Amino acid sequence: MKKNQQGFTLIELIIVIVILGILAVTASPKFLDLQGDAKASTVQGLSASLKSASNIVYSKALVQGKANASSSATTNPAIDVVYGYPAAETMAAILDITQATASSTDVAEGIDWEVAVNSGGSKARIYPAGSYDGDTAFSSDTACYVEYTEATSSGTPAVVTPAAVTLTTTGC
C-alpha cells in the first residue's frame, strides 16, 4: 500500500514567507508615522475643545450682559472676555496649563502643552510640548499648533484654527 503524505513542501513555505515579506515591506511605511498622525489628531481634538470652551464662556458672558463690551470679565469664575469670548491671554488659565515655554502634563491625556500669546495679545497658540520656537510674532512657525484669535467686534465670534488641518502637518 502507498501511504499519502500530507503537509507543505519546502518550496511552498518559502513562497509564503516571501509573499509575507513583500506585504510587510509595502505596508510598513503607512505605519511608520503613527506618532505624527496621533499628534495631529490630538491637535484637532484640542481645536474642537477650544471652540466648545469659547462658546460656553460666550454663553456665560451673554447671560451676564458682558457680550458686547470690548473688554470685560465674567464672574464666578472670573474670565477676561473680549466681546463675550475669552481673551487670548486667558487661554493658559482656561486650559489649566502654564504660559509660554513652560509645560505641564495633562494627566488625563498624558500630553504636554505650551501656550504662547503674540506680542499684540490678540492671538494665542497652543503647541504640543517642545514645538514652540519662541517667536511671539508667529512669523516663522511651521510647528503643529492650534491658534486662537480673539473676537474683533460684537457679534463676531473668536476664531479657533487648527493649523494641523489648514496650514501644515509637517510640524506634527
Phi, psi and omega in degrees: 000145179264131182263125178278129177264141179243152180136182181259146176279165180298322179297316180298318178296319179295319179297318178297317179296319179296316179298317177296322177296318178296317178298319180295319181293321181282333182271335186297321179301330179295331184259357183287331183259037180295326180294317178296318178296320179295319180294318178297319179293323178295319178295321177296321176296320177297321178300315179295322178295319179296319178299316180296313180297320179298318179292325178293316178297320178298318178300318179295317179294324179296317179296323182274003178073028183244019184277346182255357182275142180287344178203126182197185176214137175280164178246148174053073359275160180281117178229125176292130181234151175237113185052038175089344180260154183302141174289148182302325182291346180265000183301319180299318180291319180296319180278352181059046175229171185273146183289152170057234191277351176278152179228156175223151184274130172274106190299321182294324184262335183073029184239140174264140180230153173230137178245132176233137177251136182292168185296335177278344178081008183259351180229146173231139174240136180247120184246149165297146185308138178087357182267338185286129184261004177087003181276104181279352175273349181055036185269329186245026184282128170236009184284169176276121184203169170244133180250132177246123178246128181300158173295145183255345178200166179297131181088353177255116184288160172294155183247129175246119183243115173280106183298333180297336180266312189266333184252299186202147171246003183291335180277350183281000000 
